């Protein structure tokens, strides 16, 4: 997901345990998917004249699951035999994508760019992502190509870090933007993830870019019900969430606009293994979705799964049919 939302690193022994677990999980994944990789999918002959099997990776959270189901349905419609493999984080699915154990994943431009940048140049590497989508994607394409990955075109849909306050609080203090909050000189207790104090897009950025007086960060989690309830109750003034959070209305919360573009460009785009899935067929099939999907669409899709408890597979199918993206 977005920069504050993905997997955090635990200190000490817990960090070591997670690292060991990731190695074992990656080894198990490779064994389980052995044989899926190999020659280009464009030249494989599947049963019934199909174009071959395509494995779509998913990180398992709601939005990633929905996107994976959208990809599967589009690829099936284009003549491939698509399936989903769920991995819990980027540390697992990105190496699998490089190896060809999976063929394609739905990704977020800035987060993947910085992930690959750090992987190649170390955790203190100069940032290559920015709030400019075109520049961020161009930088991503360069680092991705070095690892055998191909970045397909991005669209308008994004899922960025965002900050929400109670609607009543916003009305009382005439707040529409983060700049408004900084200018109001209000003390703000922030509910967020446990890395917010250090992340440049969280507390440091809010203080430096917007002049917001953050009195403390309570690690209740990103977009968590506990964070939302704390802001709703008024014990906290603001929380870290994402732009596609579908349950803010349920808690009476509203987003404040990031009017100075603190957050990086997190436009959605497909990333494929260049050798196995870099042909025109897959790009054409998935491009129909990329050109159509909007951030508002993502919010509605997330709501149907998270709030209405519909199945991601059904939600994906209904969306594609409603938008006329199948059978063409």
WOPE-V128829 format. One record per pair of residues at least 4 apart in sequence whose C-alpha atoms are under 7 Angstrom apart, sorted by the first residue. I is the first residue (numbers start at 1). GAP is how many residues later the second one is. D is the distance in Angstrom with one decimal. If there is no record, write none. Layout:
i/gap/d
I/GAP/D
I/GAP/D
This chain:
i/gap/d
1/4/5.7
1/5/5.7
1/107/6.7
2/4/6.7
2/109/6.2
2/157/6.4
2/158/5.4
2/159/5.9
2/264/6.8
3/108/5.7
4/157/6.8
5/217/6.2
7/82/6.6
9/6/6.2
10/4/5.6
10/5/4.8
11/4/5.2
12/4/6.7
13/4/6.2
14/4/6.2
15/4/6.2
16/4/6.2
17/4/6.1
18/4/6.1
19/4/6.4
20/4/6.4
21/4/6.0
22/4/6.0
22/70/6.7
23/4/6.2
24/4/6.1
25/4/6.1
26/4/6.2
26/66/5.9
27/4/6.3
28/4/6.1
29/4/6.1
30/4/5.8
30/71/6.4
33/68/5.7
34/67/6.9
36/65/6.0
37/63/4.9
37/64/5.5
38/238/6.7
39/237/6.0
40/4/6.6
40/235/6.2
40/236/4.1
40/237/6.2
41/10/6.3
41/11/5.4
41/235/5.6
41/236/5.9
42/9/6.0
42/237/6.4
43/8/7.0
44/7/5.6
44/8/5.1
45/4/6.0
45/5/5.8
45/6/5.4
45/7/5.7
46/4/4.2
46/5/5.4
46/6/4.6
50/29/5.2
50/30/5.7
51/28/5.9
51/29/4.9
52/28/5.4
52/29/6.0
53/27/5.9
53/28/4.5
53/29/5.7
54/26/6.6
54/27/6.0
54/28/4.6
54/29/6.4
54/49/6.1
55/27/5.8
55/28/5.1
55/29/5.7
55/30/6.7
55/47/5.0
55/48/5.3
55/49/6.7
56/12/6.2
56/16/7.0
56/27/6.0
56/28/4.8
56/29/6.2
56/46/6.2
56/47/6.0
56/48/5.0
56/49/5.7
57/11/6.8
57/27/5.8
57/28/5.1
57/29/5.9
57/30/7.0
57/36/6.7
57/45/6.2
57/47/6.2
57/48/4.8
58/6/5.6
58/7/5.8
58/10/5.9
58/26/6.8
58/27/6.2
58/28/4.6
58/29/6.0
58/47/6.5
59/5/5.8
59/27/5.7
59/28/5.0
59/29/4.8
59/30/5.4
60/4/6.0
60/5/5.5
60/26/5.7
60/27/6.5
60/28/5.9
61/4/6.0
62/4/6.3
62/240/6.6
63/4/6.2
63/239/6.1
64/4/6.1
64/42/7.0
65/4/6.3
65/247/6.7
66/4/6.2
66/246/5.1
66/250/6.2
67/4/6.2
67/39/6.5
68/4/6.2
68/16/6.7
68/38/6.8
69/4/6.2
69/243/6.8
69/244/5.6
69/247/6.0
70/4/6.3
70/246/5.1
71/4/6.0
71/215/6.5
72/4/6.0
72/10/5.2
72/11/6.2
73/4/6.1
73/244/7.0
74/4/6.3
74/211/6.0
74/212/6.6
74/252/6.8
75/4/6.5
75/5/5.4
75/7/6.2
75/207/7.0
75/210/6.1
76/4/4.9
76/5/5.5
76/6/5.8
77/249/6.4
77/250/6.5
78/207/6.3
87/5/6.4
87/6/6.0
89/4/6.5
90/4/5.5
92/4/6.5
93/4/6.1
94/4/6.3
95/4/6.2
96/4/6.1
96/5/5.1
96/6/5.8
97/4/6.0
97/5/5.0
97/6/5.9
97/7/6.9
97/176/5.9
98/49/6.5
98/50/6.2
98/51/6.5
98/175/6.1
100/173/6.1
100/176/7.0
103/169/5.5
103/170/5.3
103/173/6.8
103/174/6.0
104/166/6.6
104/167/5.6
104/168/4.2
104/169/6.5
105/165/5.8
105/166/5.5
105/167/6.6
106/162/6.9
106/163/5.9
106/164/4.6
106/165/6.4
107/5/7.0
107/161/5.6
107/162/5.4
107/163/5.9
107/164/6.6
108/4/6.1
108/158/4.9
108/159/5.6
108/160/4.8
108/161/6.4
109/4/6.1
109/27/6.7
109/28/6.0
109/31/6.9
109/156/6.6
109/157/5.0
109/158/5.5
109/159/6.4
109/160/6.9
110/4/6.2
110/19/5.2
110/26/6.2
110/154/6.0
110/155/5.6
110/156/5.2
111/4/6.1
111/155/6.9
112/4/6.1
113/4/6.0
113/15/7.0
113/16/6.4
113/26/7.0
113/27/4.7
114/4/6.0
114/13/6.6
114/14/6.6
114/15/6.6
115/4/6.2
116/4/6.1
116/27/6.5
117/4/5.8
117/8/6.9
117/26/6.7
118/4/4.5
118/5/4.7
118/7/6.0
121/4/5.5
128/8/6.8
128/11/6.2
129/7/4.7
129/135/6.5
130/6/5.8
130/134/4.7
130/135/6.2
131/130/6.1
131/132/6.1
131/133/4.0
131/134/4.6
132/4/6.1
132/133/5.9
133/4/6.0
133/132/5.0
133/134/6.9
134/4/6.1
135/4/6.2
136/4/6.1
136/129/6.9
137/4/6.1
138/4/6.6
139/4/6.6
140/4/5.9
141/4/5.9
141/9/6.9
141/10/5.7
142/4/6.7
143/4/7.0
144/4/6.6
144/5/5.0
144/6/6.4
145/4/5.0
145/5/5.9
148/125/6.3
148/126/5.7
149/122/6.8
149/123/5.7
149/124/4.8
149/125/4.9
150/121/5.7
150/122/5.3
150/123/6.2
150/124/5.0
150/128/6.5
151/119/6.4
151/120/4.6
151/121/6.6
152/117/6.3
152/118/5.5
152/119/6.0
152/131/6.7
153/116/6.3
154/113/6.3
154/114/5.9
154/115/4.6
154/136/6.4
155/112/6.5
155/113/6.5
155/114/6.8
155/135/5.1
155/136/5.5
156/111/6.5
156/138/5.7
157/110/5.7
157/111/5.9
157/136/5.9
157/137/4.2
157/138/4.3
158/108/5.3
158/109/4.2
158/110/5.7
158/137/5.6
159/83/6.2
159/84/5.4
159/85/5.8
159/107/5.7
159/108/6.7
160/82/5.5
160/83/5.5
160/103/6.8
160/106/5.5
161/80/6.0
161/81/4.5
161/82/6.4
161/102/6.6
162/78/5.9
162/79/5.2
162/80/4.8
162/81/5.6
162/93/6.8
163/75/6.6
163/76/5.6
163/77/4.8
163/78/5.8
163/92/5.7
163/93/6.0
164/74/5.6
164/75/5.4
164/76/6.6
164/77/6.9
164/89/6.1
164/90/5.3
164/91/4.2
164/92/5.9
165/4/6.7
165/5/6.7
165/66/6.5
165/72/6.1
165/73/4.7
165/74/6.7
165/88/5.5
165/89/5.6
165/90/6.5
166/4/6.3
166/65/6.2
166/66/5.7
166/86/5.9
166/87/4.4
166/88/6.2
167/4/6.2
167/85/5.8
167/86/5.1
167/87/5.5
168/4/6.1
169/4/6.3
170/4/5.6
170/5/4.7
170/6/6.9
171/4/6.5
175/5/5.4
175/6/6.1
176/4/6.5
176/80/5.4
176/81/6.4
177/4/6.7
177/79/4.6
177/80/4.3
177/81/6.3
177/82/6.3
178/4/6.4
178/32/6.6
178/78/5.6
178/79/6.0
178/80/5.9
178/81/6.8
179/4/6.1
179/31/5.5
179/80/7.0
180/4/6.1
181/4/6.9
181/31/6.5
182/28/5.4
182/29/4.9
182/30/4.2
185/28/6.8
186/27/6.6
187/26/5.3
187/27/6.3
187/28/6.2
188/25/5.9
188/26/4.9
188/27/5.7
188/49/5.3
188/50/6.7
189/25/5.9
189/26/5.4
189/27/5.2
189/28/6.2
189/47/5.0
189/48/5.5
189/49/6.5
190/24/6.8
190/26/6.2
190/27/4.8
190/28/6.1
190/46/6.0
190/47/6.3
190/48/5.0
190/49/5.4
191/26/5.8
191/27/4.8
191/28/6.0
191/29/5.7
191/30/6.9
191/36/5.4
191/45/6.7
191/47/6.4
191/48/4.5
191/49/6.3
192/4/6.4
192/25/6.6
192/26/6.2
192/27/5.2
192/28/5.8
192/29/5.0
192/30/5.2
192/47/5.7
192/48/4.9
193/26/4.9
193/27/6.4
193/28/4.4
193/29/5.2
194/25/4.7
195/4/6.1
196/6/5.2
196/7/5.7
197/5/7.0
197/6/5.3
197/7/6.8
197/20/7.0
198/6/6.8
199/4/6.9
199/5/6.8
200/4/5.2
200/5/5.1
201/4/5.1
201/61/6.5
201/62/6.1
202/4/6.1
203/4/6.2
204/4/6.0
205/4/5.4
205/57/6.9
206/4/5.3
206/5/6.5
206/6/5.8
207/4/4.5
207/5/4.9
207/6/6.5
220/4/6.9
220/6/6.2
220/7/5.5
221/6/6.5
222/18/5.5
222/19/5.4
223/4/6.6
223/5/7.0
223/17/6.3
223/18/4.4
224/4/6.4
225/4/6.0
226/4/6.2
227/4/6.4
227/12/6.2
228/4/6.1
228/11/7.0
228/23/6.5
229/4/6.0
229/22/6.9
230/4/6.2
230/5/5.4
230/6/5.5
231/4/6.2
231/5/4.8
231/6/5.5
231/7/5.9
231/8/6.8
232/19/6.1
232/20/6.7
241/4/6.8
244/51/6.7
244/54/6.2
244/55/4.7
245/54/6.2
246/53/5.2
246/54/6.8
246/56/5.9
246/57/4.8
247/56/6.9
248/4/6.3
248/5/5.1
248/6/6.6
249/4/5.7
258/4/6.5
269/21/6.9
272/5/5.8
272/6/6.3
273/4/5.4
273/5/6.4
274/4/4.3
277/5/6.7
279/4/6.7
280/4/5.9
281/4/6.2
282/4/6.2
283/4/5.7
284/4/6.7
286/4/6.5
287/4/6.1
288/4/6.4
288/37/6.7
289/4/5.8
293/4/6.2
294/4/6.5
295/4/6.4
296/4/6.4
297/4/6.1
298/4/6.0
299/4/6.1
300/4/6.3
301/4/6.7
301/14/6.7
302/4/5.9
303/4/5.1
303/5/6.6
304/4/4.8
304/5/6.3
304/6/5.7
305/4/4.7
305/5/4.8
305/6/6.2
305/7/6.2
310/5/6.7
311/4/6.2
312/4/6.0
313/4/6.3
314/4/6.2
315/4/6.2
316/4/6.3
317/4/6.2
318/4/6.0
319/4/6.1
320/4/6.1
320/5/5.2
320/6/6.4
321/4/6.2
321/5/6.1
